[in-house]
Structures are given as structure tokens and as C-alpha cells.
Amino acid sequence: MEKGAKNPQSQYAVFSFLAGFWRQDFSQAIAQINQPTLVLVGSQASTISKTDKTEIPEQRMNTYLKYLPQAKGNQISGRNVLPYESTGEFVKAVSEFLLTIN
């Protein structure tokens, strides 16, 4: 499994996502990340959940910011694949973030 994750030609990430790997609680591991981190959320982001719980983009970003001690958050246009959906805004947000950590 680890070998497949390292091979960019494999579909490991897709299979993990579809298998529900993303549903695990990673909050404790995330809280240990001390590097500056940028959280970008799409303004049309939607929740992928088996429950009826809905989550607006601001809530999603705030959840990440709660656990990431060195994080900054920003919301840009798009839904879930922001580098493709909003390339210009994505590049601008990442560039501005990089300038703050150098």
C-alpha cells in the first residue's frame, strides 16, 4: 500500500478516497504540524458525508484553522479542485502566503 502511494502513476489516492480513508479522524496528527500552512477552501465547497450534516465553506476552513497552529486561511472561488477551477486566484493566494513565510 505504501509503495502504491509513492508511485504517482498509481491510483492509490483515488482508491483511498473512495474507500473512505478520508473519514478517519486525523485531528491529532494535524495539530502536530508546526510548519506554516495555508488552508484554501472553495467558496462553493460541498460536504461529502453519509450523514445529513451540512457544512459551509467557512466552517470547513475554521475546523482546519482550529487544529493547525501555524495556519492561515483563505477562501477563493471554486468547489473542490481549486488549482484547476480557479488557477489565477489559487496562484495569487499561494504566492501571497509564501511571501509571508520567507
Secondary structure by P-SEA (a helix, b strand, c coil): ccccccccccaaaaaaaaaccccccaaaaaaacccbbbbbbbccccccccccccccaaaaaaaaaacccbbbbbbcccccccccccaaaaaaaaaaaaaaac
